[in-house]
Amino acid sequence: MVIKVFLATSSGSTAIKKKQQDVVGFLEALKVDYAQLDIACSEDNRMWMRQNVPEEKKPANGIPLPPQIFNEDSYCGDYETFFDAKEDNSVYNFLGLPPPPGSKEGEQAEKALIVENGTHAEENPDDSIEVPVEERNGDAHGEEEDDAREGGEGDEAEGEENEEAADDEAAEGETAGDEAPAEEEEEEEEEEGGEAVEESDEVAEDTQAQVEEEEEQEEEDLQSEDEEETEVQEEEEEEGVEETQEEEAE
């Protein structure tokens, strides 16, 4: 779809030139693709514009003045209607184009669509659909509410049972987790105790061997002392005998 803007480039009216510049500048700011068609230099463009402007949109003299805006062959409006659409943030709607996402006009269109599909749909129900007598009297809804309540209570009970089962499983898992480290700690303590006993036995054996060696050394020292005393006594006795013999000889 191409937006067509019919202009008079050689117009002597300052007001018309200003209006044309306003339309073209705003379309460029919105980055809307459009084509400028000059009616001053082309008689075909002038005739096409005058023939396709609706009769009710033409001025009293029957000659529409530029700028005139079309979407392909569909008439959009003149400068006054364009200005009103710009003030109402509905230029895309005026041009017959979908508003880009995130624009003010796009947000307004979304809100209008929500209202149309929601509130207005509820305000204008389809009278052709027959409503059962039970629903008119409210009995059917009452039964449905009771069923829904019973179903809700059943679901809640099942939910509570599932929660209790999950809590039991979690507690068993925690207990098993606590027992496993306790058993490992006991095994480690037993191993450490066994190693300590072995070390103490080795220390006791070393101490006993050292004591025995010291006792043997003491016995040997005592024996050597006794032997030395015995030799000294024997020497003294021999000296005494020799002295006695010398005295006798004298």
C-alpha positions as CSV (number, residue, x, y, z in Angstrom):
1,M,0.0,0.0,0.0
2,V,1.3,3.4,-1.1
3,I,0.2,6.6,0.5
4,K,-0.4,9.3,-2.2
5,V,-0.2,13.0,-1.3
6,F,-1.5,15.3,-4.0
7,L,0.4,18.7,-3.9
8,A,0.7,21.9,-5.8
9,T,4.4,22.7,-5.9
10,S,3.9,26.0,-7.7
11,S,1.0,27.2,-5.6
12,G,1.0,30.9,-4.8
13,S,-0.9,30.4,-1.5
14,T,1.3,30.5,1.5
15,A,-1.3,28.7,3.6
16,I,-1.4,25.8,1.1
17,K,2.4,25.5,1.0
18,K,2.5,25.4,4.8
19,K,-0.2,22.7,5.0
20,Q,1.6,20.6,2.4
21,Q,5.0,20.9,4.2
22,D,3.2,19.9,7.5
23,V,1.8,16.8,6.0
24,V,5.0,15.7,4.2
25,G,7.2,16.5,7.2
26,F,5.0,14.5,9.6
27,L,4.9,11.5,7.3
28,E,8.7,11.6,7.0
29,A,9.0,11.7,10.8
30,L,6.9,8.6,11.1
31,K,8.9,7.0,8.3
32,V,5.8,6.3,6.3
33,D,6.4,5.5,2.6
34,Y,4.5,8.0,0.5
35,A,4.5,9.4,-3.1
36,Q,4.1,13.0,-3.9
37,L,1.9,13.7,-6.9
38,D,2.1,17.3,-8.3
39,I,-1.2,18.5,-9.7
40,A,0.3,21.8,-10.9
41,C,2.6,20.1,-13.5
42,S,0.3,17.1,-14.4
43,E,-3.2,17.5,-15.6
44,D,-3.8,13.8,-15.1
45,N,-3.0,14.0,-11.4
46,R,-5.3,17.0,-11.1
47,M,-8.2,15.2,-12.7
48,W,-7.6,12.0,-10.8
49,M,-7.6,13.8,-7.5
50,R,-10.8,15.7,-8.2
51,Q,-12.6,12.6,-9.5
52,N,-11.7,10.4,-6.5
53,V,-12.4,12.9,-3.7
54,P,-15.9,11.9,-2.4
55,E,-18.6,14.4,-3.1
56,E,-19.4,14.9,0.6
57,K,-15.8,15.8,1.2
58,K,-15.6,18.4,-1.5
59,P,-15.9,22.1,-0.6
60,A,-18.9,24.2,-1.5
61,N,-17.5,25.2,-4.9
62,G,-16.8,21.5,-5.7
63,I,-13.0,22.0,-6.3
64,P,-10.9,20.2,-3.6
65,L,-7.7,22.0,-2.7
66,P,-4.3,20.3,-2.0
67,P,-3.1,18.6,0.0
68,Q,-5.3,15.6,-0.5
69,I,-4.2,12.2,0.9
70,F,-5.1,8.7,-0.5
71,N,-4.1,5.2,0.4
72,E,-3.8,3.7,-3.1
73,D,-7.3,4.4,-4.5
74,S,-9.0,4.9,-1.0
75,Y,-9.5,8.4,0.1
76,C,-8.1,9.3,3.5
77,G,-8.8,13.0,3.9
78,D,-7.6,16.6,3.5
79,Y,-5.4,18.7,5.7
80,E,-8.1,19.4,8.3
81,T,-8.9,15.7,8.9
82,F,-5.2,14.9,8.9
83,F,-4.5,17.5,11.5
84,D,-7.4,16.2,13.7
85,A,-5.9,12.6,13.4
86,K,-2.5,13.9,14.4
87,E,-3.9,15.6,17.5
88,D,-5.8,12.4,18.5
89,N,-2.7,10.1,17.9
90,S,-4.6,8.2,15.2
91,V,-2.6,9.0,12.1
92,Y,-2.1,5.4,11.2
93,N,-5.8,4.7,11.5
94,F,-6.4,7.8,9.3
95,L,-3.9,6.5,6.7
96,G,-5.4,3.0,6.9
97,L,-2.1,1.5,8.1
98,P,-1.4,-0.8,11.1
99,P,0.2,1.1,14.0
100,P,3.8,-0.1,14.8
101,P,4.3,-2.0,18.1
102,G,5.1,0.2,21.1
103,S,3.5,3.4,19.6
104,K,0.8,5.3,21.5
105,E,-1.7,4.5,18.7
106,G,-0.8,0.8,19.0
107,E,-1.5,0.8,22.7
108,Q,-4.8,2.5,22.3
109,A,-5.8,0.0,19.6
110,E,-4.9,-2.9,22.0
111,K,-7.0,-1.3,24.8
112,A,-9.9,-0.8,22.4
113,L,-9.6,-4.5,21.3
114,I,-9.6,-5.7,24.8
115,V,-12.7,-3.7,25.6
116,E,-14.4,-4.9,22.5
117,N,-13.7,-8.5,23.2
118,G,-14.4,-8.3,26.9
119,T,-16.9,-5.8,28.2
120,H,-18.9,-5.3,25.0
121,A,-19.1,-9.1,24.4
122,E,-20.6,-9.5,27.9
123,E,-23.0,-6.6,27.5
124,N,-24.3,-8.0,24.2
125,P,-24.9,-11.8,24.7
126,D,-26.3,-14.0,22.0
127,D,-30.0,-14.2,22.6
128,S,-30.3,-17.1,20.2
129,I,-28.8,-19.5,22.6
130,E,-31.4,-21.1,24.8
131,V,-30.6,-21.4,28.5
132,P,-31.9,-24.5,30.3
133,V,-34.6,-24.1,32.9
134,E,-32.3,-25.5,35.6
135,E,-29.7,-22.9,34.9
136,R,-32.2,-20.1,34.8
137,N,-33.4,-21.1,38.3
138,G,-29.9,-21.5,39.6
139,D,-30.2,-25.3,40.4
140,A,-27.6,-26.4,37.8
141,H,-25.1,-23.9,39.1
142,G,-25.7,-25.0,42.7
143,E,-25.0,-28.6,41.8
144,E,-21.9,-27.7,39.8
145,E,-20.6,-25.6,42.8
146,D,-21.3,-28.5,45.2
147,D,-19.4,-30.9,42.8
148,A,-16.6,-28.4,42.5
149,R,-16.4,-28.1,46.3
150,E,-16.4,-31.8,46.8
151,G,-13.7,-32.2,44.1
152,G,-11.8,-29.4,45.7
153,E,-12.0,-31.1,49.2
154,G,-10.9,-34.4,47.7
155,D,-8.0,-32.7,45.9
156,E,-7.0,-31.0,49.2
157,A,-7.1,-34.3,51.1
158,E,-5.0,-36.0,48.4
159,G,-2.6,-33.0,48.5
160,E,-2.3,-33.3,52.3
161,E,-1.6,-37.1,52.0
162,N,1.0,-36.5,49.4
163,E,2.6,-33.8,51.5
164,E,2.7,-36.2,54.6
165,A,4.2,-39.0,52.5
166,A,6.8,-36.6,51.1
167,D,7.6,-35.4,54.7
168,D,8.0,-39.0,55.9
169,E,10.3,-39.8,53.0
170,A,12.3,-36.7,53.7
171,A,12.6,-37.6,57.4
172,E,13.7,-41.2,56.6
173,G,16.2,-39.8,54.2
174,E,17.6,-37.4,56.9
175,T,17.7,-40.3,59.4
176,A,19.5,-42.5,57.0
177,G,21.9,-39.7,56.2
178,D,22.5,-39.2,60.0
179,E,23.0,-42.9,60.6
180,A,25.5,-43.3,57.8
181,P,27.9,-40.6,59.1
182,A,27.5,-42.0,62.6
183,E,28.6,-45.5,61.5
184,E,31.5,-44.1,59.6
185,E,32.6,-42.1,62.7
186,E,32.4,-45.3,64.8
187,E,34.5,-47.2,62.3
188,E,37.0,-44.4,62.2
189,E,37.2,-44.3,66.0
190,E,37.7,-48.1,66.1
191,E,40.5,-47.9,63.6
192,E,42.1,-45.1,65.5
193,G,41.7,-47.1,68.8
194,G,43.3,-50.1,67.2
195,E,46.2,-48.1,65.9
196,A,46.6,-46.5,69.4
197,V,46.7,-49.9,71.1
198,E,49.3,-51.2,68.6
199,E,51.4,-48.1,69.2
200,S,51.1,-48.5,73.0
201,D,52.1,-52.2,72.7
202,E,55.2,-51.3,70.6
203,V,56.2,-48.6,73.1
204,A,55.8,-51.1,76.1
205,E,57.9,-53.7,74.3
206,D,60.6,-51.1,73.6
207,T,60.5,-49.9,77.2
208,Q,60.8,-53.5,78.5
209,A,63.7,-54.3,76.2
210,Q,65.5,-51.1,77.4
211,V,64.9,-52.0,81.0
212,E,66.3,-55.5,80.5
213,E,69.3,-54.1,78.8
214,E,69.9,-51.7,81.7
215,E,69.6,-54.6,84.2
216,E,72.1,-56.7,82.3
217,Q,74.5,-53.8,82.2
218,E,74.2,-53.3,86.0
219,E,74.8,-57.0,86.6
220,E,77.9,-56.9,84.4
221,D,79.1,-53.8,86.3
222,L,78.6,-55.4,89.6
223,Q,80.4,-58.5,88.5
224,S,83.4,-56.5,87.3
225,E,83.5,-54.6,90.6
226,D,83.5,-57.9,92.6
227,E,86.3,-59.2,90.4
228,E,88.3,-56.1,91.0
229,E,87.8,-56.3,94.8
230,T,88.8,-59.9,94.8
231,E,92.0,-59.2,92.9
232,V,92.8,-56.4,95.3
233,Q,92.3,-58.6,98.3
234,E,94.4,-61.3,96.8
235,E,97.2,-58.9,96.1
236,E,97.0,-57.5,99.6
237,E,97.1,-61.0,101.0
238,E,100.1,-61.9,98.9
239,E,101.9,-58.8,100.0
240,G,101.2,-59.6,103.7
241,V,102.6,-63.2,103.2
242,E,105.7,-61.8,101.7
243,E,106.3,-59.4,104.5
244,T,105.8,-62.1,107.0
245,Q,108.3,-64.3,105.3
246,E,110.9,-61.5,105.2
247,E,110.4,-60.8,108.9
248,E,110.9,-64.4,109.7
249,A,114.0,-64.6,107.6
250,E,115.5,-61.7,109.4
